[in-house]
Structures are given as C-alpha cells and as structure tokens.
Amino acid sequence: IGSSETKNTVLDIGLKIDGEYPFTATQDLTLDRYWKDDGEISRDSKDNDIRPGQKTYDCWISYPIKDKEGLYNDPYFFYLEKGKHTLTIEGIRTYGVFHSFTFKNYDELVSCDSIKPTEDQINNTPALTTQNELGTNTVFLQAETALYKTASTLYATYDRTTYMTSPNHPTKQRYNTIGQATWNKATQAITYSFKVENDGYYRFNFKARQNQMRGFFSNRRIYIDGKVPCKELDDVQFVYSPDWYNVTPKDAEGNDIYVYLEGGVEHTITLEAIPGSIGASMQRLDDLVLELNQYYRRILMITGPDPDEFKDYFVEKKIPSILDE
C-alpha cells in the first residue's frame, strides 16, 4: 500500500459487493500507509534532541478491512451467499498498488495454555549474553525507535518529569517515549524488530504510562511476526496511572505468558490500539445517539429552532413514544 510520490497520509477506497455497498462504512474505507523515521534522533547546538521527520515505508501489507471508529475489535464480516460474486473497488484517495483480495474466515485464537511451555522448556532456554542498560538476559527495545508505524503522528515524544524514562537528562530534552496523546485511535499500530540468540521461550515486559483516560483501560493487541500468538495477547490492558509501571502479559491464573521464538532470525513485535471491552458500550452509545438525534429532529419540526418558552407545544402528545424512549 502506498507510494512515496503522494502526499496522502492514508488510502481511502469504497467497496461494493455485487454492485452495492454491504453497509454504510464500506462507502469510505481507510487503509493505513506505513511510516518510519527519516533518520536517527540527533542533537542541536544546545545538546537538545532533534526529532527526525517521517517518511513513508513502502512495503507489501496484508491488511484486513477494519473499523476505524473504535466500535469493533475484529475486522468487518461480510455475508456471502454460495456462488459467484463481483467485487468493486472505488478510488477516493488512492495512490497505491493492490496485489490480491481475499475473503476468508479467521481461525479462532488458541488459549495460551496451548502454547504454554513446561518449566523444563523455560529453564532450557539459554540465557542471553547481549549487554544493555538492563544487563544481560534481556533484549532491550527503546519505544521511540520503532521499525515502522501506521500513522505519521506516531513519532518520538519525551517525558522529563520523572527519572523513570530512558534516556534521561535533568535539563536537556531527550526523546524517550512514543505515543502519549497521539496514539489514541483504533487500529493505530507500532512495530519493532529484534533478535534472540537461541531458540526458546521468551516473555515480554512493557514499561508504560496511561494517564489519558481516568477510570478506563487502554487496550493493545500484540502481534509477534505478524500474528497474535494466543487469545490473551489479543487484548492486553494498560490501567490508568499517573506514574510509569511495568506490564508483563499474564494468563487468567496470573502466570507470565511465554512465546516460542527462533534464534538468530529477525522478529517483529507489533502493538495495535483496539477498543477492548469499551467497544460494546460504544456500539450501544452510537445507536442511542442516532436515536436521540431522530427525536431531536422531530421535536424541531414541532417547536422550530427557537421555541417560545411560554408556549406549550404538547410534544408528548404529538410524539407519543418520546417519554418512554
């Protein structure tokens, strides 16, 4: 998807099946382009970090048609009767290349119990020897240095209000985080690459801070090499907190989730923003707002846009169902 020759940040298409839009959302579907940093973080004459610009990351993408409004966690489903059908793609804002189109059912994700290693398998995974600021036995990834992301607004950010970020400086600006208020839309995703030295089972830990939505979770879907390994990684919750904290994905019993990785090859880990459990509430709220707007328009037809406060319009009689609703 995409080409560096266009200034469009996304691709927009319409999708018809058998000459008709299956539902309203398919009239304008957004496909993400991929972005990466245009160089590394540098320093100015005053020793403050300079954030690199963003450039397109042109690559082949297997991209399911998703809901961008934050109502549904899963890709869209389309009902098809047995037999032949026609698929029509309408260009709205497009500058890209399409290789193929696939209709398929997704396999149900397995429980982490299905991929859970034994204690012996965990203990037999050789320790890492790579040196980093956390010492050995750890692959350390800085969040602000992503491989690529699905939005040009997912650039490096900084937090110098605490010593718990890295890199850190008491007076100089250091880019040491990513996201903050810009990673706030469904399906936005960031991908990192890494290697492990040996075949074996590994767990993941994320240093995070979710101080944007008091009383709510932020939810992320975690992909390893483009696939979600198990149900538990399909929706990892990050609780509200004004402080930084560590999250290690766990199963229902509170045990750390391990994933098998092949040693010596390049792997990717992707974190995608999803609605999570709030999605069902947002769907209901979306229906209620639509219904309320319908009653609002009916009331306006009776009262006009500037009602007389001394006049009784008998709205409850002219719209008998309004009080119950």
N, C-alpha and C positions, 0 to 999 in steps of 0.2 A: 504494500500500500504506500502510495505517496511518491513524491519526486521533489528533489531539491530545487527544481525550476519554478515551483509555485510558492506563493506566499500564504496559501491557505493552511491554517493550523490543523484542520480536520478535513475529512471527506464526508460529504452528505449525499445520500442516494435515496431514491424511492424504490420500493419493492412491491411488485404485483405478482400474484399467482392467478393464472387463468384470466388475466386481464383486469383483475380487481385487487384493491388493497385489502389484505386479510383483516386489518384493523387500523385504527387511526394512526398509531405510532409508526406504521410502515410507510407512511407518506413522506417521512423525513427521518431517515436513519443515519446516525453519526458513526463513522468509522474512524478510530484514532490513527493518527500518524505517530511514528516513534521519533524521539528526540534524544540527543546526547549533548554533553558539554563540549563546547568548541575550544578545547584546550584544557589545561590544568589551572587550578587556583594559583594566582600569582600574588605578588606584594607590590605596593606602591612605595613612593619615596619616604613615607612616614611609617613604613612597616605594617600597614594595614592590608588585610587580604583584599584581592580584587576578584570578584566572581566572574567566571568565564561566561560568554554568551551561549546561546542554544542553537544547535543546528540539527537538521533532520538526519535521522538514522534510517537509511533506506534498506529494507530487507523484506523477505517474504514473511507474511504473517498469516497464521491460521486463526481467523477471527470470527467467533460466534456472534450472531446478532443479539445485542444486549440492550437492556433497559438503562437509559442514562438518567432517569428521573429519580432514582433511588427508591423505587417501589418494589422491585423484584430482584431476588438474589440470583436466580438462574437465567440462562438465555431464553429468548422467546421460543414458544412452541407454536407450530403451525399444524392445523388439521388437514390431512390429505386423504381423499378417497382413493381407492385402488384404481390404477390405470395411469394413463399419460396426463401430464400437466405441462403448462408453459410457465416459465419464469421470466419476468421482465424487470430489468434494472434501469431506472431513470437517473440520469446525472443531474444533480442540483449544484453542488460544489465538488467537482471531481478533478483530480489530476493524478491518476494512478494507473496501475496495471492489475488486472484480475487474472488469476491463473485457473481457478476452478470454483465451483459451487457445490456444496454437499448438503443434502438433507439426511439427518441421521438421528437416532436416539442415543443419548448418553448413558453409559454404564453407570449403575449406582455405585457410589463410592464405598469402599470397604471400610470396616471399622479398624482402628489402629491395632486391635487385638490380632488381626490377620497378618500384620507386618511386624508385630512386636517381637523383638529378639529375646533370646534367653540370656540369663546372667552370664553364661559362658561365652556367648557370642559377643556380648558387650565387652567383657573382660579380655577377650582375644583380639579385639580391635587394637592394633598397635598405636601407641601414643604418638602424637605429632611432635616433630622436632623444630618446627618453624618458630623463630623468635619474633615476638612482637611486644607491644607495651603491656599485654596481659601475661607475658611469659610464654612458656611452651604449652603444648597440648591444646592449642586454640587457634582457629583461623579467625582473624580479626578483620572485619569489614567496616570501613568508615561510611556512614549513611550518606554523607554529602558527595561521595564519589561513585555514583551509580553507573552501570553499564549503559542503560538507556531507560527512558520513561515514556509514558503515553501522553504527556502534555508538556508544552514548553514552559508552563508556570511551575513545574516541579523542579525548581532549581535549588542550589545550596542556600541555606539560611544560617543564621547564627544566634547563639544564646550565650551572653556573657553575664547572666545574672547568677550563675552558680559555678562552682568548681567541678561539677559532675559531668561537664561536657569536655570533649576532646577533639581537636587541640583546644587549648585554653590559654588566655592571657589576661592579666588583671586590667590592662588599659587599652590594648590593641584589639582591633576587630579580627576575629578568626571565624571563618565559616566552618561550622562543626555540627550542623544538623540539616535535615531536609524535611519539607512538608509544612509544618506549622499550619497556618490558616489557608494555605494554597492546596493542601491535599484533602479536599473537603467534598469531592464529588464522586458519585458512584462510578465504578469501573476504572478510575484512575489507578495506574499501577507503576511500580518502580522495580527494575530488575538489576541484580548484581551478579557478577561472575566470581567463581572461586574454585580452588582445587584442594583436594585432600591427598595426602601422600600414599595412603594404603586403603585397600578395600575394607569396608567395615560399617559399623552402625554409629551414627552421629546424631546429636541433638542440637537444637538451635536456641539461642538466647538473644532477646532484643532489649536494648535499652531504649525506653520510650517515655514520653510525657504527653498525656491527653488532657489539656487544660482548656479546651474549647467548649465542651458540652457537659455542663454540670448535671449529674444525675443520669447520664447516658453512657453507653459503651461506644467506642469507635471499633469498627469491625474490619478485619483484614482476612482475605483469602490467601493462603500461602501455596505457591507452586514451587516444585522442585523439578528443574529441567522441563518446564512447561506443563507439568501435570500435578494435580493435587493428590498427594500420596494416600490420604485417608480422610474420613468424614471430619475428624476432629480438627484437621487443618483447613477445612473448608470455611470455618468461621471462628477465628481467634479474636477474643475480646480484649480490648485495652480500656481499663477503667479510668474514670475521671480522677485526676490528681494534679495539684499544682506543682508537685515535685517529680523528678525523674525516678524511674524504677525499672526493674528488670522483669521481663516476661519470658518464661520458658513454657512452650505449649505442653499441655498435660492431658491425659485421658480422664475419663469420668471418675476414676479412683484416685486421681491426683498424682499418677506416675508420669514421669517425663516421657515424651514421645521421641522415639528414635527412628531415623530413616537410613536405609542402606545406601551407601554411596560407593561408587567405583573409584579406586585411587588412580592418580596420575592423569586424569582427564578433566577437561573444563566442565564445570557445572554452573547452573544458574539457579538463583532463588528470586522469586517474584512476590511482592506484596501488593494485593489489589484491594482497593476500598470497596466494600459492599454494604448494603443497608443493614444486614443482620436481622435480628428479631424485630427491629423497629419497622421493617419493610411492610409487614402485615398491617400494622397500625396506620402507616402512611397510605396504604391502599384504601383502607376504610375511610380515612380522613379525606382522601381525594374524592371519593364518591359522595361524602357528606357535603363537601364544599360545592360540588356540582349541583347537588340537590338544593342546597340553600340559595345558590345563585338563581335557580329556576323560580323559586318562591319570591326572591327579591325582584325579579323582572315582572312577575305577576302583580306584586304589590305596587310597583311603579306604574303599571298600566291603570291602576285604580286611583292612586294618590298623585301621580305626576312626580317630577323630580324635586319639587319644592312644596311639600304638603302644608296645608293650613292647620296650625296647631289647635285651633278652636273648632275644627270640623271633625265629626265622626264619620269615617268612611265605611264603617261596617265591614272591615276587611274579613273578619272571621265568618261572616255570612256569605260574602261573595267568593271566598276561597274556603269552603267548609273543612277541608283537611288540614288547614295550616296550623291550628292549635295542637293537634295530635303530633304532627310532624315536628 
